[in-house]
Amino acid sequence: MTVAAIIPAYNEEKTVGEVIQTLKNVKEIDRIIVVSDASTDNTAKVARNYGVDVVELDRNHGKGGALKAGFNRTWEDVLLFIDADLIGLKPQHVTDLLQPVINGEADMTIGVFEKGRFATDLAQKLAPFLSGQRAVSRRVFKEISDLEFTRFGVEMALTKYVDG
């Protein structure tokens, strides 16, 4: 199975590089795409410096639109969604997130990581279904209509669809 990592980013020039570098150290990932969702900083430039595919949206579409824009540039079997502002992401986190989907044991996995930002860690403990870190089979993602219109409710839409 092939894997595309899609990183939706809005003004994340300070953190996107570290996220990309971590993903480059994960052997299961075949391709990395950063979607700059109308960023006004150097997010796209930083991403290009890492030699990954970059999609620049001319207006802000929200996270759902950014993920859909990244999806439209892929052909891989498994989609990995990783937020551009993660702190403390390790290759093992990503591998653990991917394996159940790659192995056909799950259609989607949700990553709840620790030792990042306090607010992020707390939010993931209280509402893990809202985590933006996910591995999803292409088949499942393709079946969800109008995902680009969910804006920042994309995690809820994905969770509801898979649990549905």
N, C-alpha and C positions, 0 to 999 in steps of 0.2 A: 504494500500500500504506500502511496505517496502522500506527503504532508505539506500543506502550505500554511505558514504562520501569517496571520493578518493582524497588524498593529494599528488600531484606530488612534489618531493623535490630534490633539488640538493644543497648540502652544506648549509643547513638551520638549523643547530643545535641550533642557537640562538633564532629562532622564532617558530619552528615547535611545541614545547611543548605548547605554549600559544594558538596556533591555535587548537591543539588537545583538550586542556582543554575546550575551548569554544564550540567545537562540542560535547563534552561529556555532555554539559549542554543543548543540544537541544533534546527534547523528541521524535521528529519525526525520529531521526537517529537511525537505528538499528545496524549499523556496520561502523567502521572507518578503512580505509586501507591507510597506508603511503607507497608510492613507492619511494624509494631512488634510484635516477637515477645515479648510479655509484658515489655517494657522497664519498669524501675523508675525510670528517670530521665525527663527531659522530651523524649525523642525524638519522641513523637507531637505534642506541643505545638509544638516547633520546626518540624516538617514542616508542620503546619497553618498556621503563620505564613507559609509560602511559597505557600499557596493550592493545594496538591496534595491528591489523595485520600489519606486515611489509613485503614488497617485496623489495629485494635488487637486482638491476640489475647490472650485472658485467661490462657492458660498457654503456656509455651514449647514450640513444636512443632519447633524446629530449622530450619535453613535450607530444607530440602526442603518442610516444612510451610508456611513463610512464603511461599515462591515459589508454591506451589499456591494458597494463600489469595489472593495477588495475581492469579494467573491466573484464578481464579474470578470476579474482578471485571472482567475484560477481554472485549473482543470484537475487538481489533485483530489484524491479520494477522501482525505481527512483535512478538516479546517481547524486550525488552532487560533483562538482569539486571545490575545494578550494585551492588556492595557499598557500604554506607553509610559505611564508614570509609576510603574511598580518599583519598589525599592527592595533589595535583598533577594531578587529572583535567582534561583540556582538551576543549572541544567537538570538536576535530579527532580526538581519540582515539575519541570516540563515533561520529562520522560514518564513520570508517574501519572501525569494528566493524560498523556497520549496513549499509553499502552492498552487500556481497556477498549478504546475505540479501534485502534489498529488491529487488535486481536479479535475483534468482532464480539466482545463481551458486553458492549454498551453502545448505544447510538450517540450518547453525549456524556461527558464528564464535566464536573464543575470543580475548579481548584479553589481551595480555601487555604491560603498561605499565612504564615505567621512571621513575626519579626520584621514587618515592614513599618509603615506609618501607623501610629497608634489608632487614629480614626479609622483607617482602612481595616486594621486587624479587628477592631471592635465591631464595625459594620458587618464584617464577614462572619463573626461569631453570632451576631444577632439575626442576620438574614443571609445565610450562605447561598440561597437561591438567587441572590442579586449579584453574585460575583461575576466579574467580567472575564475571568480566566476560564476558558472552556475549550474542550476538544469536541468537535461535532462531525458526524459523517456527512459527506457531501449530499448524499441522498436525502437526509433529514432536512438539512438547511435549505435545499432546493424546494422542498415541499411547502415551506412556510411562505405564504403570500403576503405581500405588502410590508415586509419586514423593514424596508427603508423608511416607512412612515412612522415607525414606533419611536423614533428619535432616541431618547434615553431610557425607554422602557423595553429595550431589546432583550435584556436578560430575562425579564418577566415573561415576555412573549416566547422565548426559547424554552424556558422551564415549563410553562403552561402547555406548549405544544408537545413536548416530549413526555410529560406526565399524563397528558390528555387522554 
